[in-house]
Amino acid sequence: MSAGISKRSVVIAGHRTSVSLEDPFWAALRAVAEARGQSIQALIGAIDAGRGGQNLSSAIRVFVLEAVRAGPIRET
């Protein structure tokens, strides 16, 4: 199983930053955002606001893991 890492730019609280995640995490994050009726950028902003001092990429991975554990993610 090969999971390439992709870097994407996002704007959080008016500041541009880049986030590096493995492709399956980007896909799962997109599915969660769609299921919630949010953009990926808005969802990342919410994750960022609640992450404390944790690395943003790590916080996103943990968020995705928790979302998957909570039950099926349904795209809208």
N, C-alpha and C positions, 0 to 999 in steps of 0.2 A: 504494500500500500504506500503510495507516494503522495505526500501532502505538501505541495509547494507553499512557500510563504509569500504573501502579497502585501505590499505596503500601500496604504491609501491615505490620502489627505482628508481631514475633516476640520470643521470649524466648531470649536467648543467655547461658548461664552465670548465670542468675538475673536478668538485666537486660533490661528491655523496650527494644526499639529498633524503628525503622521502616526498611523497605527499599523503595526505589522502583525498579521495573524495568518495561520494556516488556512488554506482555501476552504476546508470543511467548516471551520469556525465562521468565516465570512458568510457561507451559505446558510448556516444555522441562524446566525444573527439576522440575516435578511428575512428568513422565514418568521422569526419571532417578531421583527418589526412589522412585517406585513400582517401577521395575525393580530397585532395590536393596533393596526391602522396608523403606524408611525413611520417616519423616514428612519433610515439607518442612522443618520446624523443625529436626529432627536433622541433616539434610543441610546446612542453612545453618550450624548450629553447627560442623560439621566443616570447612566452607569457612572460616568465621571463624577457627577455631583455626590454620589453615595460611596465612593471608593476609599475615602480617607487617604492614607498615604500609600496605598497599594499602586503598583505599576498599572497603567491603563490597559495595556494588552492583557495582563494577567487578570485584571478585574473583569474584562470582557469574557475571557475564557471561563472564569468561574460563573459568571452570569449565565452564559450559554449552557454550561453543565447543569446548573440548577434548573434552568428552564426545561431542559430535556428530561431531567429526573422528575419534574413536576407532572409530566404527562405529554401526550402527543402535541406537537406544534402543528397547527393547521393554518395554511396560507389562505388568505382571503382573495 
